[in-house]
Amino acid sequence: MSYARVDRPDDEPPAVRSFLDVAVLDMHHGFANLGHASVVDRLMRIGQEERKRLGPGTPGVRVVSYDVRLGGAVPSSASRFALVVGTGGPGALDPRENDGVSPYAQGIREDPSWEAPLWRFFDAVRRNPSTALLGICHTFGLLARWSGFGEAAARSPEKGKSAGVVTNLLTAQARGHAWFRGLYHASAGGRIQVLDSRLFDILPTGKADVEILAHEATPDGDRGEAMTMAEVERFGDGTPRIWAVNHHPEIGDAGEQKARLLRIATSRQLSEAWLEERLQALEAWNASEAAERRLQITTSYTFEEPVRTILSRALALRRDAGPS
């Protein structure tokens, strides 16, 4: 297993036959976070497990992480990647609104020049039937803007930030989906638990060629207007190919994440409020075995198993093709 960081466009490493490349689109703009490290760790773990399972001749997995928003680093090609995962991140979903002072910029002053290359990359992924793309949180909003299936709206003061363990409601489309119907039947009538941290809602535009798979739940338990899961494309076997979630399925075991969070806090200058909010979210997550089990079910269907299926298939194809 291997890892490479692309801080600027000219840092991108060449493809290597002995590795299957997976891209991570780092959307954190240099801010401290748990999400990026969690995505990288889980991709490398799954890749290692599948390589071992598939046996001799199977290539390793190299995770190539691109600093999209701060460094302007966007993958130059979609076809070299079996899988692309876009992370969460701070600030407004339109980089032009991140002026460093407006309420939802969260202190970010952003150069929007990365957006056009990223849109072209998303177009290339959609055209390439062998490349999969998962968008998490901030990337969910970017995919909605790129595809046109949703528009961002800042959450009102009455709603406040959606944070911690919350309920989402699966749609009829999810219930009939070749993959996500398993999540529907494993949940309580389509009510799933997710780990959330967001200031923006993504509201539907009514675009017909996208499957809306989940919405947030209101305090009364009814379906809210904001979308929280969507699928743009799927593979022929029903596995999602381009899908996105407006929560954090990459955050694994609560104890592991708490240790990682404290390491970040001791190594960087961070506010007490930042640390306290994330510790409270982890405590809520770990409040009961039942809550953690429901979160793990969501993670399994929305992140872990589709990623495993996609990587396993790509590794087997590369193994069977033999050396070039």
C-alpha positions as CSV (number, residue, x, y, z in Angstrom):
1,M,0.0,0.0,0.0
2,S,1.2,3.5,-0.8
3,Y,0.3,7.1,-0.3
4,A,1.1,10.2,-2.4
5,R,0.2,13.9,-1.7
6,V,-0.4,16.4,-4.5
7,D,-0.3,19.9,-3.1
8,R,0.0,21.6,-6.5
9,P,-0.9,20.5,-10.0
10,D,2.7,19.8,-11.0
11,D,3.2,17.4,-8.0
12,E,1.0,14.7,-9.5
13,P,2.9,11.4,-9.7
14,P,2.9,9.3,-12.8
15,A,0.9,6.1,-12.9
16,V,2.7,2.9,-11.9
17,R,1.7,-0.5,-13.2
18,S,2.3,-2.2,-9.8
19,F,-0.3,0.0,-8.1
20,L,-4.0,0.6,-8.6
21,D,-4.5,4.3,-8.1
22,V,-7.4,5.7,-6.0
23,A,-7.8,9.5,-5.8
24,V,-8.9,11.5,-2.8
25,L,-10.1,15.1,-3.4
26,D,-9.2,16.9,-0.2
27,M,-11.7,19.8,0.3
28,H,-10.5,21.0,3.7
29,H,-8.6,24.1,2.5
30,G,-5.8,23.4,5.0
31,F,-8.2,23.3,8.0
32,A,-7.8,20.6,10.7
33,N,-10.1,17.7,10.1
34,L,-10.8,14.0,10.9
35,G,-12.3,13.2,7.5
36,H,-9.3,13.2,5.2
37,A,-7.2,11.0,7.4
38,S,-10.2,8.7,7.9
39,V,-10.8,8.3,4.2
40,V,-7.1,7.6,3.4
41,D,-6.8,5.1,6.3
42,R,-10.0,3.2,5.3
43,L,-9.1,3.1,1.6
44,M,-5.7,1.7,2.4
45,R,-7.1,-0.9,4.8
46,I,-9.8,-2.1,2.4
47,G,-7.2,-2.2,-0.4
48,Q,-4.8,-4.3,1.7
49,E,-7.6,-6.7,2.7
50,E,-8.8,-7.2,-0.9
51,R,-5.3,-7.6,-2.2
52,K,-4.6,-10.3,0.4
53,R,-7.9,-12.0,-0.4
54,L,-7.3,-12.0,-4.2
55,G,-3.9,-13.5,-3.9
56,P,-0.6,-13.5,-5.9
57,G,-0.3,-11.1,-8.8
58,T,-2.7,-8.6,-7.3
59,P,-1.3,-5.0,-7.4
60,G,-1.2,-2.8,-4.4
61,V,-3.4,0.2,-3.9
62,R,-1.9,3.7,-4.0
63,V,-4.0,6.5,-2.5
64,V,-3.2,9.8,-4.2
65,S,-4.6,12.8,-2.3
66,Y,-5.2,16.2,-4.1
67,D,-5.3,19.5,-2.3
68,V,-8.1,20.9,-4.5
69,R,-9.3,24.1,-2.8
70,L,-6.1,25.5,-1.3
71,G,-3.5,24.1,-3.8
72,G,-5.6,24.0,-7.0
73,A,-4.6,20.4,-7.5
74,V,-7.1,18.4,-9.6
75,P,-6.5,15.0,-11.1
76,S,-5.4,15.4,-14.8
77,S,-7.1,12.2,-15.8
78,A,-10.2,10.2,-14.7
79,S,-9.3,6.9,-16.5
80,R,-6.3,6.1,-14.3
81,F,-8.5,5.9,-11.2
82,A,-10.7,3.0,-10.2
83,L,-12.3,5.2,-7.5
84,V,-12.3,8.8,-6.5
85,V,-13.5,10.0,-3.0
86,G,-14.2,13.6,-2.3
87,T,-14.1,14.7,1.3
88,G,-16.0,17.2,3.4
89,G,-14.7,20.6,4.2
90,P,-15.4,24.1,5.7
91,G,-16.9,27.2,4.2
92,A,-19.6,27.9,1.6
93,L,-20.1,25.5,-1.3
94,D,-19.6,28.3,-3.9
95,P,-15.9,29.3,-3.5
96,R,-16.8,32.9,-4.6
97,E,-18.7,33.3,-1.3
98,N,-15.7,32.5,0.8
99,D,-14.3,36.0,1.3
100,G,-12.9,35.4,4.8
101,V,-15.4,37.6,6.6
102,S,-18.9,36.5,5.7
103,P,-20.7,34.3,8.3
104,Y,-20.6,31.0,6.3
105,A,-17.0,31.5,5.0
106,Q,-15.7,30.2,8.3
107,G,-12.6,32.4,7.9
108,I,-11.7,31.0,4.5
109,R,-10.6,33.4,1.7
110,E,-10.7,31.3,-1.4
111,D,-9.5,31.4,-5.0
112,P,-12.2,29.8,-7.1
113,S,-10.0,29.0,-10.0
114,W,-10.0,25.3,-9.1
115,E,-13.7,25.0,-9.8
116,A,-13.6,24.9,-13.6
117,P,-10.9,22.1,-13.7
118,L,-12.9,20.1,-11.1
119,W,-16.1,20.4,-13.2
120,R,-14.1,19.1,-16.2
121,F,-12.8,16.2,-14.1
122,F,-16.3,15.4,-12.9
123,D,-17.4,15.4,-16.6
124,A,-14.6,13.0,-17.4
125,V,-15.5,10.7,-14.6
126,R,-19.1,10.6,-15.8
127,R,-18.0,9.7,-19.3
128,N,-15.6,6.9,-18.1
129,P,-17.7,3.9,-17.2
130,S,-14.9,2.2,-15.2
131,T,-14.3,5.1,-12.7
132,A,-16.4,5.4,-9.6
133,L,-16.9,8.6,-7.5
134,L,-18.1,9.0,-3.9
135,G,-18.8,12.5,-2.7
136,I,-18.9,13.2,1.1
137,C,-20.4,16.3,2.7
138,H,-18.8,19.3,1.0
139,T,-18.3,17.2,-2.1
140,F,-22.0,16.2,-2.0
141,G,-22.7,19.9,-2.4
142,L,-20.2,20.4,-5.2
143,L,-21.6,17.4,-7.1
144,A,-25.1,18.9,-6.7
145,R,-23.9,22.2,-8.2
146,W,-22.0,20.5,-11.0
147,S,-24.8,18.1,-11.9
148,G,-27.6,20.6,-11.2
149,F,-29.6,18.3,-9.0
150,G,-29.5,20.6,-6.0
151,E,-28.7,24.1,-4.8
152,A,-27.1,25.1,-1.5
153,A,-29.0,27.1,1.2
154,A,-27.5,28.1,4.5
155,R,-29.4,26.6,7.4
156,S,-31.6,29.1,9.2
157,P,-30.8,30.2,12.8
158,E,-33.9,28.3,13.8
159,K,-32.5,25.1,12.4
160,G,-28.9,25.7,13.4
161,K,-26.0,23.5,12.4
162,S,-26.9,19.9,11.9
163,A,-24.2,18.1,14.1
164,G,-23.8,14.8,15.8
165,V,-25.9,11.7,15.4
166,V,-29.1,12.5,13.5
167,T,-31.8,10.7,11.6
168,N,-32.2,10.6,7.8
169,L,-35.1,9.1,5.9
170,L,-34.6,6.9,2.9
171,T,-36.8,7.5,-0.2
172,A,-38.9,5.1,-2.3
173,Q,-36.1,5.2,-4.8
174,A,-33.7,3.9,-2.2
175,R,-36.2,1.2,-1.2
176,G,-36.3,-0.1,-4.9
177,H,-32.6,0.4,-5.5
178,A,-30.5,-2.7,-6.3
179,W,-27.9,-1.7,-3.7
180,F,-29.5,0.6,-1.2
181,R,-32.7,-1.5,-0.6
182,G,-30.5,-3.5,1.7
183,L,-30.0,-0.5,3.8
184,Y,-33.7,0.2,3.7
185,H,-34.6,-3.2,5.0
186,A,-31.8,-3.2,7.6
187,S,-33.1,0.1,9.0
188,A,-36.3,0.9,10.9
189,G,-38.7,1.6,8.1
190,G,-36.1,3.5,6.1
191,R,-35.0,5.6,9.1
192,I,-31.2,5.6,9.3
193,Q,-28.7,7.1,11.7
194,V,-25.8,9.3,10.3
195,L,-23.0,11.3,11.8
196,D,-23.5,14.9,10.6
197,S,-21.7,18.2,10.6
198,R,-23.1,20.7,8.2
199,L,-24.2,24.4,7.9
200,F,-25.9,24.0,4.5
201,D,-28.9,22.2,3.2
202,I,-28.9,20.9,-0.4
203,L,-32.4,21.6,-1.8
204,P,-33.7,19.7,-4.8
205,T,-34.0,21.4,-8.2
206,G,-36.2,18.6,-9.7
207,K,-33.6,17.4,-12.2
208,A,-35.0,14.0,-13.4
209,D,-31.9,12.0,-14.2
210,V,-30.6,11.8,-10.6
211,E,-31.9,9.3,-7.9
212,I,-32.6,11.1,-4.6
213,L,-32.0,8.4,-2.0
214,A,-32.5,10.2,1.4
215,H,-33.7,13.4,3.1
216,E,-33.0,14.8,6.5
217,A,-35.7,14.2,9.2
218,T,-37.4,17.2,10.8
219,P,-37.5,17.4,14.7
220,D,-41.0,15.9,14.4
221,G,-39.6,12.9,12.5
222,D,-41.2,13.9,9.1
223,R,-39.2,14.2,5.9
224,G,-37.4,17.5,5.5
225,E,-36.8,19.3,2.3
226,A,-33.0,18.9,2.3
227,M,-31.5,16.0,0.4
228,T,-28.8,13.9,2.1
229,M,-28.1,11.1,-0.4
230,A,-28.1,11.0,-4.2
231,E,-26.9,8.8,-7.1
232,V,-25.9,10.2,-10.5
233,E,-24.7,6.9,-12.1
234,R,-24.5,3.2,-11.3
235,F,-22.7,0.2,-12.6
236,G,-24.6,-2.5,-14.6
237,D,-24.7,-4.8,-11.5
238,G,-26.5,-2.2,-9.5
239,T,-23.4,-1.0,-7.5
240,P,-23.4,2.8,-7.2
241,R,-20.8,4.4,-9.5
242,I,-21.3,8.2,-8.9
243,W,-23.0,8.7,-5.5
244,A,-22.9,11.2,-2.7
245,V,-23.9,11.5,0.9
246,N,-24.3,14.7,3.0
247,H,-23.0,13.0,6.2
248,H,-19.7,11.3,7.3
249,P,-19.7,7.6,6.7
250,E,-15.9,7.6,6.6
251,I,-15.6,8.2,10.4
252,G,-15.1,4.7,11.7
253,D,-14.7,3.4,15.2
254,A,-15.5,6.1,17.8
255,G,-12.6,5.2,20.1
256,E,-10.1,5.3,17.2
257,Q,-11.5,8.7,16.1
258,K,-11.2,10.2,19.6
259,A,-7.6,9.2,19.7
260,R,-7.0,10.7,16.2
261,L,-8.9,13.9,17.2
262,L,-6.7,14.4,20.3
263,R,-3.5,13.9,18.3
264,I,-4.6,16.6,15.9
265,A,-5.5,18.9,18.8
266,T,-2.1,18.5,20.4
267,S,-0.2,19.0,17.2
268,R,-2.0,22.1,16.0
269,Q,-3.3,25.4,17.3
270,L,-7.1,24.8,17.5
271,S,-9.9,26.5,19.3
272,E,-11.5,24.9,22.3
273,A,-14.9,25.2,20.6
274,W,-13.7,23.2,17.5
275,L,-12.4,20.4,19.8
276,E,-15.5,20.4,22.1
277,E,-17.9,20.1,19.2
278,R,-16.2,17.1,17.8
279,L,-15.8,15.4,21.1
280,Q,-19.5,15.9,21.8
281,A,-20.3,14.3,18.4
282,L,-18.1,11.3,19.2
283,E,-19.7,11.0,22.7
284,A,-23.2,11.0,21.1
285,W,-22.1,8.4,18.7
286,N,-20.7,6.2,21.4
287,A,-23.7,6.7,23.8
288,S,-25.1,3.2,23.3
289,E,-24.3,0.0,21.5
290,A,-27.6,0.3,19.6
291,A,-26.7,3.8,18.2
292,E,-23.2,2.7,17.2
293,R,-24.7,-0.4,15.5
294,R,-27.1,1.7,13.5
295,L,-24.3,4.1,12.4
296,Q,-22.2,1.1,11.3
297,I,-25.1,-0.2,9.2
298,T,-25.3,3.1,7.4
299,T,-21.5,3.2,6.9
300,S,-21.5,-0.3,5.6
301,Y,-24.0,0.4,2.8
302,T,-23.0,3.9,1.9
303,F,-19.2,3.7,2.1
304,E,-17.5,0.5,3.2
305,E,-19.1,-2.2,1.0
306,P,-19.5,-0.2,-2.3
307,V,-15.9,0.9,-2.0
308,R,-14.8,-2.7,-1.3
309,T,-16.8,-4.0,-4.2
310,I,-15.4,-1.4,-6.6
311,L,-11.8,-1.9,-5.5
312,S,-12.0,-5.7,-5.5
313,R,-13.3,-5.7,-9.0
314,A,-10.7,-3.3,-10.3
315,L,-7.9,-5.2,-8.5
316,A,-9.0,-8.5,-10.0
317,L,-9.1,-7.1,-13.5
318,R,-5.6,-5.7,-13.1
319,R,-4.3,-9.0,-11.7
320,D,-5.9,-11.0,-14.5
321,A,-4.6,-8.7,-17.2
322,G,-1.0,-9.6,-16.0
323,P,2.1,-7.4,-16.5
324,S,2.0,-5.0,-19.4
